[in-house]
Amino acid sequence: MDNRDSYRQMLAAVQAFHDKHDFKNTGGEELTYRIALMAEELGEMSACVTKGKAVADLAEETADLLILLIGTAIAADFDLRQAFWNKMAKLDQRSSRMIDGRIRVSEFREL
């Protein structure tokens, strides 16, 4: 059964893409390069919002970023799914504050 909502399926698809293009041996898994690609995609997401582009465009750019994030976990050899749940557990323990009229959840440090 093909479960397209499964992280494992997404991970396998990104791994297959990396393998198809031999990212490991052609610089595609170099982390500095991947950071630059993620910054580029974040800029494209920002342009979608600030320029009032269609939600479909924003969805596509967000998917590009997600694919890069999963690929970065592959390149750096860590379990992104576990990292996600570890971080969510930390975030669940944090308090929130309104700052400049917007909610912020952070580790608020007093100066």
N, C-alpha and C positions, 0 to 999 in steps of 0.2 A: 504494500500500500504506500503510495506517495503522499507524504504529509508535508505539504508546502509551508505549513506553519511551524515546522520543526527547525530549531536552530541547527541540529545536525545536518539536515538537508541543505540549509543555507551554507553552512561551513563546507560541506562536500562540494557544492556548486562553485564556491570561490576557490577551493583547493584545485578543482578540475581546471578552472580558468588559469590559475597560476601555473599548473603543470602544462597546459596546452601551449602557453607562451614562454615556458621555461624561465619564469621570473627569478627563481633561485639562482640561476647561472647568468642572468642577463641584466642584473641590477634592479629588477622590479621589486625585490624584497629589501632593498637598502632602506633603512628606517628614515634617514634624513630626507630622501627622495619621497617617501610615502607621506611624511609630514607636509612637505610642499604640496603634494597632490591633494591632501585633505584640506589644507588652507585654501587651495583653489576652489574646491567643491563648496566649502563653506561660503566663499565669496559669491559663488553662483547661486547658492541658496539665498543669501542676503539680497542679491539683485532681484530674485523672484519676488521677495517680500517688498522691497523698497520701490520697485518699479511696477508693482501691481500685476505681475504675471499670473497666469492661470494656476490653480492648485495642482493641476497635472504636471506642470513644469516644476513646481516646488517638490512634488512627490518624486519625480525623476532625479532631481539633484540630491534629494535626501537619500534616495536609494544608492546613488553613486557614493555618497559619504559612508553609508552603512557597509557597502561592499569593501571600501577601502579600510574601514575599521576592522572588519572580519579578516581581511587580508593582512593587516598589521599584526593581528593576534597570531596568524599563521607564521608570518615572517619572524616575529619575536619569540615564537614558541610558548605562548601562554594560553590558558583556557579563558576566553572572553566571557563565556557564559558564567563561569564561576566568579570571575572578576566583577561581572554585573551584579550577581547576587550578594557578593561581599560588600560592594559599594552601597547597594540598596539597604542592607542591614545597618550600615553606618548612617546613611541619610535618614532612615527611620528614627534614629535616636536624636537627631538634631531638632532644634527649635526654629521657628520662623519669625521674621520681623517684617514689618512694612517699611520700606526704604524708598523715599521719593515716590510714594503712591503705588509701589509694586512689591509683591511678596518676594522675600529672599529667604532661602533655607541654607544656612551656612554654619560653620564653626565660628561663632561670633567671639572675638577676642577683645577683651577690654584693654585699653591702653593705660 
